[in-house]
C-alpha cells in the first residue's frame, strides 16, 4: 500500500480524488493550504503527496520548499488544473517527481502515484516537453510584469477564457461560482487594460499561455 496525502484547496475535489483511487492506495489524510499541508506531512509521514499548484499560503512551491528543505524523504506528485509551462517547470525545479493535470482518470492517477512512490518521474504527455526544454536551456525565464501582476487564480481563469470556456464551464472546472469568475475576469481586464474577452484571448495566445 502506498500512503498518500491529498493537498488541494477544494474539499469536493479532494473527496472525488479519494473516491477514484485504486485499492493499492491508502489515503492517510488531506490538507487545504500550505500550513496544513506542511503539518500533515510531518505528522502523517505519507509516501507520496498529491500536491495542488495554486492554493492559499504560497502554493505548491512553498510546500516543496519547506518540506524538502527540512530533509524529508516524501515524494511529491503535482496534480493541477493548470498545464502552463511556468507552473510545471516551477514545481519540478522545486523538487516534485511528476506533474499531471486534473483531467487524468482514476486508474491513471493511481498508476502515477505508484510509479512516483517507486522513484519514477511521471508527467502528462504534453507536459514532458516543457520539462525537457526547461532543463536543456540555460537561459533564465523572461520577466513579464503584466503577467506577474495577476494572481494565480486570475491566470487560471485567463487561460480557460482563452481556450473558449464559458463562464459556467470555468466555474465548474475551478470549483468556484460564476459570480467569482466574473469578478476575476473584471480584475484581469482592469490590470491588463483590455476591453473584452476576445482581447484577453489574443493577449494570452501571444504569450503562449493557451
C-alpha positions, 0 to 999 in steps of 0.5 A: 500500500502506498500512503498518500496525502491529498493537498488541494484547496477544494474539499469536493475535489479532494473527496472525488480524488479519494473516491477514484483511487485504486485499492493499492492506495491508502489515503492517510489524510488531506490538507487545504493550504500550505500550513496544513499541508506542511503539518500533515506531512510531518505528522502523517509521514505519507509516501507520496503527496498529491500536491495542488499548484495554486492554493492559499499560503504560497502554493505548491512551491512553498510546500516543496520548499519547506518540506524538502528543505527540512530533509524529508524523504516524501515524494511529491506528485503535482496534480493541477488544473493548470498545464502552463509551462511556468507552473510545471517547470516551477514545481519540478525545479522545486523538487516534485517527481511528476506533474499531471493535470486534473483531467487524468482518470482514476486508474491513471492517477493511481498508476502515477502515484505508484510509479512516483512512490517507486522513484519514477518521474511521471508527467502528462504527455504534453507536459514532458516537453516543457520539462525537457526544454526547461532543463536543456536551456540555460537561459533564465525565464523572461520577466513579464510584469503584466503577467506577474501582476495577476494572481494565480487564480486570475491566470487560471481563469485567463487561460480557460477564457482563452481556450473558449470556456464559458463562464459556467464551464470555468466555474465548474472546472475551478470549483468556484461560482460564476459570480467569482469568475466574473469578478476575476475576469473584471480584475484581469481586464482592469490590470491588463487594460483590455476591453473584452474577452476576445482581447484577453484571448489574443493577449494570452495566445501571444504569450503562449499561455493557451 
